[in-house]
């Protein structure tokens, strides 16, 4: 259960980084090198939200797998 939640959190962090890079690439000036120049509070808040969503999604998936497993055994 803890491993699944950890995987969900890691996926949430990776998605947050990817989302931030894609969002910044859409609005960045042409002469700026790629990457995150300034870390703002919106990026931090977005990362926390994605971590929460990833962890909760992992817990829900594990719960559904356990329920289906119990149904199939009966």
PQR file with spaces between the fields and no chain letter, atoms N, CA, C, O and H, PARSE charges and radii, in Angstrom:
ATOM       1  N    UNK     1       0.826   -1.187    0.000 -0.4000 1.5000
ATOM       2  CA   UNK     1       0.000    0.000    0.000 -0.0000 2.0000
ATOM       3  C    UNK     1       0.875    1.257    0.000  0.5500 1.7000
ATOM       4  O    UNK     1       0.587    2.220   -0.710 -0.5500 1.4000
ATOM       5  N    UNK     2       1.939    1.240    0.796 -0.4000 1.5000
ATOM       6  CA   UNK     2       2.824    2.394    0.854 -0.0000 2.0000
ATOM       7  C    UNK     2       3.598    2.560   -0.445  0.5500 1.7000
ATOM       8  O    UNK     2       3.865    3.679   -0.884 -0.5500 1.4000
ATOM       9  H    UNK     2       2.173    0.457    1.373  0.4000 1.0000
ATOM      10  N    UNK     3       3.958    1.423   -1.061 -0.4000 1.5000
ATOM      11  CA   UNK     3       4.689    1.496   -2.325 -0.0000 2.0000
ATOM      12  C    UNK     3       3.825    2.108   -3.416  0.5500 1.7000
ATOM      13  O    UNK     3       4.305    2.898   -4.228 -0.5500 1.4000
ATOM      14  H    UNK     3       3.742    0.514   -0.705  0.4000 1.0000
ATOM      15  N    UNK     4       2.549    1.741   -3.431 -0.4000 1.5000
ATOM      16  CA   UNK     4       1.638    2.286   -4.439 -0.0000 2.0000
ATOM      17  C    UNK     4       1.468    3.790   -4.248  0.5500 1.7000
ATOM      18  O    UNK     4       1.449    4.546   -5.220 -0.5500 1.4000
ATOM      19  H    UNK     4       2.159    1.099   -2.771  0.4000 1.0000
ATOM      20  N    UNK     5       1.346    4.218   -3.007 -0.4000 1.5000
ATOM      21  CA   UNK     5       1.198    5.644   -2.745 -0.0000 2.0000
ATOM      22  C    UNK     5       2.475    6.391   -3.123  0.5500 1.7000
ATOM      23  O    UNK     5       2.411    7.497   -3.660 -0.5500 1.4000
ATOM      24  H    UNK     5       1.361    3.605   -2.217  0.4000 1.0000
ATOM      25  N    UNK     6       3.625    5.797   -2.846 -0.4000 1.5000
ATOM      26  CA   UNK     6       4.893    6.418   -3.210 -0.0000 2.0000
ATOM      27  C    UNK     6       5.022    6.550   -4.727  0.5500 1.7000
ATOM      28  O    UNK     6       5.492    7.572   -5.227 -0.5500 1.4000
ATOM      29  H    UNK     6       3.677    4.899   -2.410  0.4000 1.0000
ATOM      30  N    UNK     7       4.608    5.524   -5.447 -0.4000 1.5000
ATOM      31  CA   UNK     7       4.637    5.583   -6.909 -0.0000 2.0000
ATOM      32  C    UNK     7       3.698    6.679   -7.407  0.5500 1.7000
ATOM      33  O    UNK     7       4.045    7.414   -8.331 -0.5500 1.4000
ATOM      34  H    UNK     7       4.226    4.694   -5.040  0.4000 1.0000
ATOM      35  N    UNK     8       2.518    6.797   -6.809 -0.4000 1.5000
ATOM      36  CA   UNK     8       1.580    7.858   -7.178 -0.0000 2.0000
ATOM      37  C    UNK     8       2.142    9.245   -6.919  0.5500 1.7000
ATOM      38  O    UNK     8       1.951   10.156   -7.725 -0.5500 1.4000
ATOM      39  H    UNK     8       2.236    6.200   -6.058  0.4000 1.0000
ATOM      40  N    UNK     9       2.830    9.408   -5.801 -0.4000 1.5000
ATOM      41  CA   UNK     9       3.446   10.698   -5.471 -0.0000 2.0000
ATOM      42  C    UNK     9       4.547   11.033   -6.470  0.5500 1.7000
ATOM      43  O    UNK     9       4.650   12.173   -6.924 -0.5500 1.4000
ATOM      44  H    UNK     9       2.985    8.668   -5.147  0.4000 1.0000
ATOM      45  N    UNK    10       5.371   10.046   -6.815 -0.4000 1.5000
ATOM      46  CA   UNK    10       6.448   10.276   -7.779 -0.0000 2.0000
ATOM      47  C    UNK    10       5.873   10.644   -9.148  0.5500 1.7000
ATOM      48  O    UNK    10       6.377   11.549   -9.813 -0.5500 1.4000
ATOM      49  H    UNK    10       5.288    9.120   -6.446  0.4000 1.0000
ATOM      50  N    UNK    11       4.828    9.948   -9.561 -0.4000 1.5000
ATOM      51  CA   UNK    11       4.183   10.279  -10.836 -0.0000 2.0000
ATOM      52  C    UNK    11       3.605   11.694  -10.780  0.5500 1.7000
ATOM      53  O    UNK    11       3.680   12.429  -11.764 -0.5500 1.4000
ATOM      54  H    UNK    11       4.419    9.212   -9.020  0.4000 1.0000
ATOM      55  N    UNK    12       3.032   12.080   -9.644 -0.4000 1.5000
ATOM      56  CA   UNK    12       2.516   13.446   -9.481 -0.0000 2.0000
ATOM      57  C    UNK    12       3.614   14.492   -9.595  0.5500 1.7000
ATOM      58  O    UNK    12       3.411   15.533  -10.220 -0.5500 1.4000
ATOM      59  H    UNK    12       2.971   11.482   -8.845  0.4000 1.0000
ATOM      60  N    UNK    13       4.768   14.234   -9.005 -0.4000 1.5000
ATOM      61  CA   UNK    13       5.893   15.175   -9.093 -0.0000 2.0000
ATOM      62  C    UNK    13       6.385   15.280  -10.531  0.5500 1.7000
ATOM      63  O    UNK    13       6.616   16.380  -11.034 -0.5500 1.4000
ATOM      64  H    UNK    13       4.933   13.389   -8.497  0.4000 1.0000
ATOM      65  N    UNK    14       6.546   14.134  -11.193 -0.4000 1.5000
ATOM      66  CA   UNK    14       7.021   14.152  -12.574 -0.0000 2.0000
ATOM      67  C    UNK    14       6.025   14.874  -13.491  0.5500 1.7000
ATOM      68  O    UNK    14       6.431   15.628  -14.375 -0.5500 1.4000
ATOM      69  H    UNK    14       6.358   13.240  -10.785  0.4000 1.0000
ATOM      70  N    UNK    15       4.734   14.646  -13.281 -0.4000 1.5000
ATOM      71  CA   UNK    15       3.730   15.337  -14.091 -0.0000 2.0000
ATOM      72  C    UNK    15       3.749   16.832  -13.822  0.5500 1.7000
ATOM      73  O    UNK    15       3.553   17.625  -14.743 -0.5500 1.4000
ATOM      74  H    UNK    15       4.404   14.034  -12.563  0.4000 1.0000
ATOM      75  N    UNK    16       3.980   17.229  -12.587 -0.4000 1.5000
ATOM      76  CA   UNK    16       4.043   18.650  -12.258 -0.0000 2.0000
ATOM      77  C    UNK    16       5.218   19.314  -12.968  0.5500 1.7000
ATOM      78  O    UNK    16       5.083   20.417  -13.498 -0.5500 1.4000
ATOM      79  H    UNK    16       4.140   16.585  -11.838  0.4000 1.0000
ATOM      80  N    UNK    17       6.367   18.648  -12.981 -0.4000 1.5000
ATOM      81  CA   UNK    17       7.538   19.198  -13.672 -0.0000 2.0000
ATOM      82  C    UNK    17       7.259   19.299  -15.169  0.5500 1.7000
ATOM      83  O    UNK    17       7.552   20.320  -15.792 -0.5500 1.4000
ATOM      84  H    UNK    17       6.477   17.752  -12.551  0.4000 1.0000
ATOM      85  N    UNK    18       6.693   18.238  -15.745 -0.4000 1.5000
ATOM      86  CA   UNK    18       6.390   18.244  -17.171 -0.0000 2.0000
ATOM      87  C    UNK    18       5.374   19.339  -17.505  0.5500 1.7000
ATOM      88  O    UNK    18       5.542   20.051  -18.496 -0.5500 1.4000
ATOM      89  H    UNK    18       6.455   17.409  -15.239  0.4000 1.0000
ATOM      90  N    UNK    19       4.330   19.482  -16.696 -0.4000 1.5000
ATOM      91  CA   UNK    19       3.305   20.493  -16.935 -0.0000 2.0000
ATOM      92  C    UNK    19       3.893   21.897  -16.854  0.5500 1.7000
ATOM      93  O    UNK    19       3.544   22.766  -17.653 -0.5500 1.4000
ATOM      94  H    UNK    19       4.194   18.904  -15.892  0.4000 1.0000
ATOM      95  N    UNK    20       4.773   22.115  -15.901 -0.4000 1.5000
ATOM      96  CA   UNK    20       5.399   23.422  -15.747 -0.0000 2.0000
ATOM      97  C    UNK    20       6.284   23.750  -16.945  0.5500 1.7000
ATOM      98  O    UNK    20       6.257   24.873  -17.447 -0.5500 1.4000
ATOM      99  H    UNK    20       5.056   21.409  -15.253  0.4000 1.0000
ATOM     100  N    UNK    21       7.063   22.780  -17.402 -0.4000 1.5000
ATOM     101  CA   UNK    21       7.931   23.023  -18.554 -0.0000 2.0000
ATOM     102  C    UNK    21       7.123   23.294  -19.820  0.5500 1.7000
ATOM     103  O    UNK    21       7.476   24.171  -20.609 -0.5500 1.4000
ATOM     104  H    UNK    21       7.085   21.867  -16.994  0.4000 1.0000
ATOM     105  N    UNK    22       6.050   22.551  -20.012 -0.4000 1.5000
ATOM     106  CA   UNK    22       5.216   22.759  -21.192 -0.0000 2.0000
ATOM     107  C    UNK    22       4.506   24.110  -21.113  0.5500 1.7000
ATOM     108  O    UNK    22       4.409   24.821  -22.114 -0.5500 1.4000
ATOM     109  H    UNK    22       5.763   21.839  -19.371  0.4000 1.0000
ATOM     110  N    UNK    23       4.021   24.457  -19.951 -0.4000 1.5000
ATOM     111  CA   UNK    23       3.329   25.723  -19.772 -0.0000 2.0000
ATOM     112  C    UNK    23       4.288   26.895  -19.994  0.5500 1.7000
ATOM     113  O    UNK    23       3.925   27.887  -20.626 -0.5500 1.4000
ATOM     114  H    UNK    23       4.099   23.879  -19.139  0.4000 1.0000
ATOM     115  N    UNK    24       5.502   26.778  -19.478 -0.4000 1.5000
ATOM     116  CA   UNK    24       6.489   27.845  -19.635 -0.0000 2.0000
ATOM     117  C    UNK    24       6.956   27.941  -21.085  0.5500 1.7000
ATOM     118  O    UNK    24       7.231   29.037  -21.573 -0.5500 1.4000
ATOM     119  H    UNK    24       5.797   25.972  -18.965  0.4000 1.0000
ATOM     120  N    UNK    25       7.049   26.817  -21.771 -0.4000 1.5000
ATOM     121  CA   UNK    25       7.507   26.820  -23.158 -0.0000 2.0000
ATOM     122  C    UNK    25       6.518   27.540  -24.068  0.5500 1.7000
ATOM     123  O    UNK    25       6.910   28.104  -25.090 -0.5500 1.4000
ATOM     124  H    UNK    25       6.826   25.927  -21.374  0.4000 1.0000
ATOM     125  N    UNK    26       5.249   27.522  -23.706 -0.4000 1.5000
ATOM     126  CA   UNK    26       4.244   28.207  -24.526 -0.0000 2.0000
ATOM     127  C    UNK    26       4.348   29.726  -24.440  0.5500 1.7000
ATOM     128  O    UNK    26       4.012   30.428  -25.394 -0.5500 1.4000
ATOM     129  H    UNK    26       4.930   27.064  -22.877  0.4000 1.0000
ATOM     130  N    UNK    27       4.808   30.231  -23.304 -0.4000 1.5000
ATOM     131  CA   UNK    27       4.808   31.679  -23.099 -0.0000 2.0000
ATOM     132  C    UNK    27       6.204   32.278  -23.026  0.5500 1.7000
ATOM     133  O    UNK    27       6.332   33.489  -22.851 -0.5500 1.4000
ATOM     134  H    UNK    27       5.080   29.661  -22.530  0.4000 1.0000
ATOM     135  N    UNK    28       7.250   31.479  -23.154 -0.4000 1.5000
ATOM     136  CA   UNK    28       8.619   31.980  -23.016 -0.0000 2.0000
ATOM     137  C    UNK    28       9.028   32.796  -24.241  0.5500 1.7000
ATOM     138  O    UNK    28       8.622   32.491  -25.362 -0.5500 1.4000
ATOM     139  H    UNK    28       7.146   30.495  -23.297  0.4000 1.0000
ATOM     140  N    UNK    29       9.825   33.821  -24.021 -0.4000 1.5000
ATOM     141  CA   UNK    29      10.369   34.549  -25.156 -0.0000 2.0000
ATOM     142  C    UNK    29      11.322   33.654  -25.961  0.5500 1.7000
ATOM     143  O    UNK    29      11.854   32.675  -25.437 -0.5500 1.4000
ATOM     144  H    UNK    29      10.155   34.069  -23.110  0.4000 1.0000
ATOM     145  N    UNK    30      11.526   33.995  -27.218 -0.4000 1.5000
ATOM     146  CA   UNK    30      12.336   33.151  -28.090 -0.0000 2.0000
ATOM     147  C    UNK    30      13.804   33.122  -27.661  0.5500 1.7000
ATOM     148  O    UNK    30      14.454   32.086  -27.802 -0.5500 1.4000
ATOM     149  H    UNK    30      11.094   34.790  -27.643  0.4000 1.0000
ATOM     150  N    UNK    31      14.343   34.221  -27.145 -0.4000 1.5000
ATOM     151  CA   UNK    31      15.765   34.281  -26.829 -0.0000 2.0000
ATOM     152  C    UNK    31      16.134   33.705  -25.459  0.5500 1.7000
ATOM     153  O    UNK    31      17.306   33.741  -25.086 -0.5500 1.4000
ATOM     154  H    UNK    31      13.815   35.062  -27.030  0.4000 1.0000
ATOM     155  N    UNK    32      15.178   33.181  -24.707 -0.4000 1.5000
ATOM     156  CA   UNK    32      15.452   32.604  -23.391 -0.0000 2.0000
ATOM     157  C    UNK    32      15.770   31.123  -23.546  0.5500 1.7000
ATOM     158  O    UNK    32      15.100   30.406  -24.290 -0.5500 1.4000
ATOM     159  H    UNK    32      14.226   33.152  -25.010  0.4000 1.0000
ATOM     160  N    UNK    33      16.803   30.673  -22.832 -0.4000 1.5000
ATOM     161  CA   UNK    33      17.167   29.259  -22.888 -0.0000 2.0000
ATOM     162  C    UNK    33      16.087   28.416  -22.210  0.5500 1.7000
ATOM     163  O    UNK    33      15.409   28.891  -21.300 -0.5500 1.4000
ATOM     164  H    UNK    33      17.347   31.255  -22.228  0.4000 1.0000
ATOM     165  N    UNK    34      15.927   27.168  -22.652 -0.4000 1.5000
ATOM     166  CA   UNK    34      14.888   26.319  -22.047 -0.0000 2.0000
ATOM     167  C    UNK    34      15.197   25.994  -20.590  0.5500 1.7000
ATOM     168  O    UNK    34      16.359   25.906  -20.193 -0.5500 1.4000
ATOM     169  H    UNK    34      16.478   26.782  -23.392  0.4000 1.0000
ATOM     170  N    UNK    35      14.145   25.820  -19.806 -0.4000 1.5000
ATOM     171  CA   UNK    35      14.288   25.473  -18.397 -0.0000 2.0000
ATOM     172  C    UNK    35      13.413   26.365  -17.539  0.5500 1.7000
ATOM     173  O    UNK    35      12.769   27.291  -18.030 -0.5500 1.4000
ATOM     174  H    UNK    35      13.202   25.891  -20.129  0.4000 1.0000
ATOM     175  N    UNK    36      13.401   26.075  -16.272 -0.4000 1.5000
ATOM     176  CA   UNK    36      12.628   26.879  -15.329 -0.0000 2.0000
ATOM     177  C    UNK    36      13.548   27.958  -14.780  0.5500 1.7000
ATOM     178  O    UNK    36      14.531   27.654  -14.105 -0.5500 1.4000
ATOM     179  H    UNK    36      13.925   25.322  -15.873  0.4000 1.0000
ATOM     180  N    UNK    37      13.237   29.206  -15.064 -0.4000 1.5000
ATOM     181  CA   UNK    37      14.081   30.309  -14.635 -0.0000 2.0000
ATOM     182  C    UNK    37      13.718   30.735  -13.218  0.5500 1.7000
ATOM     183  O    UNK    37      14.594   30.905  -12.371 -0.5500 1.4000
ATOM     184  H    UNK    37      12.439   29.453  -15.612  0.4000 1.0000
ATOM     185  N    UNK    38      12.443   30.904  -12.970 -0.4000 1.5000
ATOM     186  CA   UNK    38      11.986   31.365  -11.654 -0.0000 2.0000
ATOM     187  C    UNK    38      10.965   30.367  -11.117  0.5500 1.7000
ATOM     188  O    UNK    38      10.013   30.003  -11.808 -0.5500 1.4000
ATOM     189  H    UNK    38      11.732   30.766  -13.658  0.4000 1.0000
ATOM     190  N    UNK    39      11.173   29.934   -9.887 -0.4000 1.5000
ATOM     191  CA   UNK    39      10.210   29.054   -9.232 -0.0000 2.0000
ATOM     192  C    UNK    39       9.237   29.936   -8.467  0.5500 1.7000
ATOM     193  O    UNK    39       9.625   30.634   -7.530 -0.5500 1.4000
ATOM     194  H    UNK    39      11.946   30.229   -9.326  0.4000 1.0000
ATOM     195  N    UNK    40       7.990   29.903   -8.864 -0.4000 1.5000
ATOM     196  CA   UNK    40       6.987   30.749   -8.225 -0.0000 2.0000
ATOM     197  C    UNK    40       6.101   29.897   -7.318  0.5500 1.7000
ATOM     198  O    UNK    40       6.185   28.669   -7.313 -0.5500 1.4000
ATOM     199  H    UNK    40       7.675   29.336   -9.625  0.4000 1.0000
ATOM     200  N    UNK    41       5.259   30.573   -6.559 -0.4000 1.5000
ATOM     201  CA   UNK    41       4.362   29.866   -5.647 -0.0000 2.0000
ATOM     202  C    UNK    41       3.316   29.079   -6.408  0.5500 1.7000
ATOM     203  O    UNK    41       2.811   28.078   -5.900 -0.5500 1.4000
ATOM     204  H    UNK    41       5.190   31.570   -6.563  0.4000 1.0000
ATOM     205  N    UNK    42       2.978   29.506   -7.613 -0.4000 1.5000
ATOM     206  CA   UNK    42       2.002   28.735   -8.387 -0.0000 2.0000
ATOM     207  C    UNK    42       2.573   27.376   -8.781  0.5500 1.7000
ATOM     208  O    UNK    42       1.842   26.387   -8.829 -0.5500 1.4000
ATOM     209  H    UNK    42       3.388   30.320   -8.026  0.4000 1.0000
ATOM     210  N    UNK    43       3.866   27.323   -9.060 -0.4000 1.5000
ATOM     211  CA   UNK    43       4.506   26.043   -9.378 -0.0000 2.0000
ATOM     212  C    UNK    43       4.527   25.142   -8.146  0.5500 1.7000
ATOM     213  O    UNK    43       4.273   23.942   -8.249 -0.5500 1.4000
ATOM     214  H    UNK    43       4.460   28.127   -9.020  0.4000 1.0000
ATOM     215  N    UNK    44       4.825   25.711   -6.996 -0.4000 1.5000
ATOM     216  CA   UNK    44       4.842   24.936   -5.752 -0.0000 2.0000
ATOM     217  C    UNK    44       3.439   24.431   -5.427  0.5500 1.7000
ATOM     218  O    UNK    44       3.268   23.272   -5.047 -0.5500 1.4000
ATOM     219  H    UNK    44       5.031   26.686   -6.912  0.4000 1.0000
ATOM     220  N    UNK    45       2.441   25.293   -5.576 -0.4000 1.5000
ATOM     221  CA   UNK    45       1.058   24.884   -5.297 -0.0000 2.0000
ATOM     222  C    UNK    45       0.605   23.804   -6.269  0.5500 1.7000
ATOM     223  O    UNK    45      -0.065   22.849   -5.874 -0.5500 1.4000
ATOM     224  H    UNK    45       2.580   26.233   -5.885  0.4000 1.0000
ATOM     225  N    UNK    46       0.971   23.953   -7.540 -0.4000 1.5000
ATOM     226  CA   UNK    46       0.611   22.956   -8.541 -0.0000 2.0000
ATOM     227  C    UNK    46       1.270   21.612   -8.228  0.5500 1.7000
ATOM     228  O    UNK    46       0.657   20.561   -8.410 -0.5500 1.4000
ATOM     229  H    UNK    46       1.516   24.728   -7.860  0.4000 1.0000
ATOM     230  N    UNK    47       2.524   21.647   -7.757 -0.4000 1.5000
ATOM     231  CA   UNK    47       3.218   20.412   -7.399 -0.0000 2.0000
ATOM     232  C    UNK    47       2.531   19.725   -6.226  0.5500 1.7000
ATOM     233  O    UNK    47       2.367   18.505   -6.237 -0.5500 1.4000
ATOM     234  H    UNK    47       3.022   22.502   -7.610  0.4000 1.0000
ATOM     235  N    UNK    48       2.133   20.479   -5.229 -0.4000 1.5000
ATOM     236  CA   UNK    48       1.453   19.890   -4.069 -0.0000 2.0000
ATOM     237  C    UNK    48       0.119   19.279   -4.489  0.5500 1.7000
ATOM     238  O    UNK    48      -0.244   18.201   -4.019 -0.5500 1.4000
ATOM     239  H    UNK    48       2.266   21.470   -5.220  0.4000 1.0000
ATOM     240  N    UNK    49      -0.600   19.951   -5.357 -0.4000 1.5000
ATOM     241  CA   UNK    49      -1.887   19.424   -5.830 -0.0000 2.0000
ATOM     242  C    UNK    49      -1.687   18.135   -6.607  0.5500 1.7000
ATOM     243  O    UNK    49      -2.425   17.171   -6.402 -0.5500 1.4000
ATOM     244  H    UNK    49      -0.304   20.827   -5.738  0.4000 1.0000
ATOM     245  N    UNK    50      -0.694   18.102   -7.501 -0.4000 1.5000
ATOM     246  CA   UNK    50      -0.433   16.894   -8.280 -0.0000 2.0000
ATOM     247  C    UNK    50       0.065   15.744   -7.401  0.5500 1.7000
ATOM     248  O    UNK    50      -0.261   14.585   -7.660 -0.5500 1.4000
ATOM     249  H    UNK    50      -0.095   18.885   -7.667  0.4000 1.0000
ATOM     250  N    UNK    51       0.847   16.052   -6.372 -0.4000 1.5000
ATOM     251  CA   UNK    51       1.273   15.009   -5.429 -0.0000 2.0000
ATOM     252  C    UNK    51       0.056   14.416   -4.735  0.5500 1.7000
ATOM     253  O    UNK    51      -0.059   13.197   -4.610 -0.5500 1.4000
ATOM     254  H    UNK    51       1.111   16.993   -6.162  0.4000 1.0000
ATOM     255  N    UNK    52      -0.850   15.274   -4.284 -0.4000 1.5000
ATOM     256  CA   UNK    52      -2.058   14.804   -3.612 -0.0000 2.0000
ATOM     257  C    UNK    52      -2.912   13.952   -4.547  0.5500 1.7000
ATOM     258  O    UNK    52      -3.388   12.884   -4.162 -0.5500 1.4000
ATOM     259  H    UNK    52      -0.756   16.265   -4.385  0.4000 1.0000
ATOM     260  N    UNK    53      -3.105   14.431   -5.781 -0.4000 1.5000
ATOM     261  CA   UNK    53      -3.911   13.680   -6.749 -0.0000 2.0000
ATOM     262  C    UNK    53      -3.265   12.329   -7.054  0.5500 1.7000
ATOM     263  O    UNK    53      -3.958   11.314   -7.122 -0.5500 1.4000
ATOM     264  H    UNK    53      -2.719   15.298   -6.094  0.4000 1.0000
ATOM     265  N    UNK    54      -1.952   12.307   -7.237 -0.4000 1.5000
ATOM     266  CA   UNK    54      -1.258   11.053   -7.520 -0.0000 2.0000
ATOM     267  C    UNK    54      -1.363   10.062   -6.374  0.5500 1.7000
ATOM     268  O    UNK    54      -1.599    8.875   -6.598 -0.5500 1.4000
ATOM     269  H    UNK    54      -1.389   13.131   -7.182  0.4000 1.0000
ATOM     270  N    UNK    55      -1.190   10.538   -5.149 -0.4000 1.5000
ATOM     271  CA   UNK    55      -1.293    9.654   -3.988 -0.0000 2.0000
ATOM     272  C    UNK    55      -2.694    9.109   -3.789  0.5500 1.7000
ATOM     273  O    UNK    55      -2.868    7.922   -3.514 -0.5500 1.4000
ATOM     274  H    UNK    55      -0.998   11.502   -4.966  0.4000 1.0000
ATOM     275  N    UNK    56      -3.700    9.970   -3.927 -0.4000 1.5000
ATOM     276  CA   UNK    56      -5.084    9.525   -3.762 -0.0000 2.0000
ATOM     277  C    UNK    56      -5.482    8.563   -4.879  0.5500 1.7000
ATOM     278  O    UNK    56      -6.171    7.574   -4.630 -0.5500 1.4000
ATOM     279  H    UNK    56      -3.559   10.935   -4.150  0.4000 1.0000
ATOM     280  N    UNK    57      -5.054    8.848   -6.105 -0.4000 1.5000
ATOM     281  CA   UNK    57      -5.364    7.950   -7.218 -0.0000 2.0000
ATOM     282  C    UNK    57      -4.744    6.575   -6.997  0.5500 1.7000
ATOM     283  O    UNK    57      -5.377    5.557   -7.277 -0.5500 1.4000
ATOM     284  H    UNK    57      -4.495    9.652   -6.307  0.4000 1.0000
ATOM     285  N    UNK    58      -3.523    6.538   -6.502 -0.4000 1.5000
ATOM     286  CA   UNK    58      -2.872    5.250   -6.227 -0.0000 2.0000
ATOM     287  C    UNK    58      -3.617    4.481   -5.139  0.5500 1.7000
ATOM     288  O    UNK    58      -3.801    3.269   -5.251 -0.5500 1.4000
ATOM     289  H    UNK    58      -3.008    7.365   -6.275  0.4000 1.0000
ATOM     290  N    UNK    59      -4.042    5.173   -4.097 -0.4000 1.5000
ATOM     291  CA   UNK    59      -4.799    4.508   -3.033 -0.0000 2.0000
ATOM     292  C    UNK    59      -6.137    3.984   -3.537  0.5500 1.7000
ATOM     293  O    UNK    59      -6.552    2.887   -3.163 -0.5500 1.4000
ATOM     294  H    UNK    59      -3.892    6.158   -4.006  0.4000 1.0000
ATOM     295  N    UNK    60      -6.813    4.753   -4.379 -0.4000 1.5000
ATOM     296  CA   UNK    60      -8.095    4.312   -4.929 -0.0000 2.0000
ATOM     297  C    UNK    60      -7.919    3.092   -5.827  0.5500 1.7000
ATOM     298  O    UNK    60      -8.728    2.165   -5.783 -0.5500 1.4000
ATOM     299  H    UNK    60      -6.476    5.645   -4.682  0.4000 1.0000
ATOM     300  N    UNK    61      -6.871    3.089   -6.636 -0.4000 1.5000
ATOM     301  CA   UNK    61      -6.620    1.946   -7.510 -0.0000 2.0000
ATOM     302  C    UNK    61      -6.320    0.699   -6.689  0.5500 1.7000
ATOM     303  O    UNK    61      -6.826   -0.380   -6.996 -0.5500 1.4000
ATOM     304  H    UNK    61      -6.214    3.842   -6.672  0.4000 1.0000
ATOM     305  N    UNK    62      -5.507    0.834   -5.652 -0.4000 1.5000
ATOM     306  CA   UNK    62      -5.201   -0.318   -4.796 -0.0000 2.0000
ATOM     307  C    UNK    62      -6.463   -0.820   -4.087  0.5500 1.7000
ATOM     308  O    UNK    62      -6.649   -2.029   -3.948 -0.5500 1.4000
ATOM     309  H    UNK    62      -5.096    1.711   -5.402  0.4000 1.0000
ATOM     310  N    UNK    63      -7.326    0.090   -3.641 -0.4000 1.5000
ATOM     311  CA   UNK    63      -8.567   -0.301   -2.996 -0.0000 2.0000
ATOM     312  C    UNK    63      -9.477   -1.053   -3.963  0.5500 1.7000
ATOM     313  O    UNK    63     -10.083   -2.060   -3.596 -0.5500 1.4000
ATOM     314  H    UNK    63      -7.175    1.072   -3.754  0.4000 1.0000
ATOM     315  N    UNK    64      -9.572   -0.557   -5.208 -0.4000 1.5000
ATOM     316  CA   UNK    64     -10.407   -1.233   -6.201 -0.0000 2.0000
ATOM     317  C    UNK    64      -9.856   -2.612   -6.546  0.5500 1.7000
ATOM     318  O    UNK    64     -10.624   -3.556   -6.730 -0.5500 1.4000
ATOM     319  H    UNK    64      -9.080    0.261   -5.506  0.4000 1.0000
ATOM     320  N    UNK    65      -8.547   -2.737   -6.633 -0.4000 1.5000
ATOM     321  CA   UNK    65      -7.941   -4.046   -6.912 -0.0000 2.0000
ATOM     322  C    UNK    65      -8.244   -5.026   -5.789  0.5500 1.7000
ATOM     323  O    UNK    65      -8.555   -6.188   -6.052 -0.5500 1.4000
ATOM     324  H    UNK    65      -7.923   -1.970   -6.483  0.4000 1.0000
ATOM     325  N    UNK    66      -8.156   -4.575   -4.542 -0.4000 1.5000
ATOM     326  CA   UNK    66      -8.464   -5.451   -3.412 -0.0000 2.0000
ATOM     327  C    UNK    66      -9.936   -5.850   -3.405  0.5500 1.7000
ATOM     328  O    UNK    66     -10.261   -7.000   -3.110 -0.5500 1.4000
ATOM     329  H    UNK    66      -7.903   -3.632   -4.329  0.4000 1.0000
ATOM     330  N    UNK    67     -10.827   -4.918   -3.723 -0.4000 1.5000
ATOM     331  CA   UNK    67     -12.259   -5.243   -3.760 -0.0000 2.0000
ATOM     332  C    UNK    67     -12.569   -6.251   -4.860  0.5500 1.7000
ATOM     333  O    UNK    67     -13.320   -7.199   -4.634 -0.5500 1.4000
ATOM     334  H    UNK    67     -10.562   -3.984   -3.962  0.4000 1.0000
ATOM     335  N    UNK    68     -11.998   -6.058   -6.050 -0.4000 1.5000
ATOM     336  CA   UNK    68     -12.233   -6.996   -7.144 -0.0000 2.0000
ATOM     337  C    UNK    68     -11.649   -8.374   -6.817  0.5500 1.7000
ATOM     338  O    UNK    68     -12.223   -9.404   -7.173 -0.5500 1.4000
ATOM     339  H    UNK    68     -11.387   -5.287   -6.234  0.4000 1.0000
ATOM     340  N    UNK    69     -10.506   -8.376   -6.137 -0.4000 1.5000
ATOM     341  CA   UNK    69      -9.889   -9.644   -5.737 -0.0000 2.0000
ATOM     342  C    UNK    69     -10.795  -10.396   -4.772  0.5500 1.7000
ATOM     343  O    UNK    69     -10.947  -11.613   -4.885 -0.5500 1.4000
ATOM     344  H    UNK    69     -10.040   -7.540   -5.847  0.4000 1.0000
ATOM     345  N    UNK    70     -11.399   -9.681   -3.819 -0.4000 1.5000
ATOM     346  CA   UNK    70     -12.309  -10.333   -2.871 -0.0000 2.0000
ATOM     347  C    UNK    70     -13.567  -10.836   -3.568  0.5500 1.7000
ATOM     348  O    UNK    70     -14.074  -11.907   -3.235 -0.5500 1.4000
ATOM     349  H    UNK    70     -11.275   -8.693   -3.727  0.4000 1.0000
ATOM     350  N    UNK    71     -14.073  -10.074   -4.527 -0.4000 1.5000
ATOM     351  CA   UNK    71     -15.262  -10.492   -5.270 -0.0000 2.0000
ATOM     352  C    UNK    71     -14.978  -11.744   -6.104  0.5500 1.7000
ATOM     353  O    UNK    71     -15.829  -12.628   -6.197 -0.5500 1.4000
ATOM     354  H    UNK    71     -13.661   -9.204   -4.798  0.4000 1.0000
ATOM     355  N    UNK    72     -13.823  -11.824   -6.695 -0.4000 1.5000
ATOM     356  CA   UNK    72     -13.489  -12.973   -7.522 -0.0000 2.0000
ATOM     357  C    UNK    72     -13.230  -14.230   -6.707  0.5500 1.7000
ATOM     358  O    UNK    72     -13.442  -15.341   -7.193 -0.5500 1.4000
ATOM     359  H    UNK    72     -13.131  -11.106   -6.619  0.4000 1.0000
ATOM     360  N    UNK    73     -12.776  -14.064   -5.476 -0.4000 1.5000
ATOM     361  CA   UNK    73     -12.542  -15.226   -4.599 -0.0000 2.0000
ATOM     362  C    UNK    73     -13.842  -15.840   -4.114  0.5500 1.7000
ATOM     363  O    UNK    73     -13.896  -17.043   -3.860 -0.5500 1.4000
ATOM     364  H    UNK    73     -12.605  -13.161   -5.081  0.4000 1.0000
ATOM     365  N    UNK    74     -14.890  -15.039   -3.980 -0.4000 1.5000
ATOM     366  CA   UNK    74     -16.170  -15.556   -3.461 -0.0000 2.0000
ATOM     367  C    UNK    74     -16.981  -16.159   -4.549  0.5500 1.7000
ATOM     368  O    UNK    74     -18.084  -16.644   -4.300 -0.5500 1.4000
ATOM     369  H    UNK    74     -14.846  -14.061   -4.186  0.4000 1.0000
